[in-house]
Amino acid sequence: MSLLCAASGLSACNSTPEPAHVVAEAPPVVTTPQPPAPGVIGGPIGQSLGEKDRATAIAAQQEAVSTGARKSWRGDKGAYGFVTPGSENGACRDYTHKIFINGRPQEAKGQACRENGEWRVTS
């Protein structure tokens, strides 16, 4: 039979079965919410803060723009500040973040806008 298979070139005569082709499914796409933008903390002022103080300042900034109420914060390394949100102007609001580093005040302004029902710092 092997001579017959060799002469005819039939692949069905192969005694070793061909492996089944497995089509892998793509893993499900998991979307996670984006973290709040660092806003003014992402700029030069925030670069002089330690990582933990920067995270505290970003959280205060996000809370202030979300609630519309002034929010103070105090870091572990002596830095502190407060965020004063402005009134809503359409889907956005401006805010001012005043930060004291080594007792010296620094101030920056930014903006937050509502996206899908959530306030996100955009600058």
Secondary structure, 3 states (H helix, E strand, C coil): CHHHHHHHCCHHHCCCCCCCCCCCCCCCCCCCCCCCCCHHHHCHHHHCCCHHHHHHHHHHHHHHHHHCCCEEEECCCCCEEEEEEEEEECCEEEEEEEEEECCEEEEEEEEEEEECCEEEECC
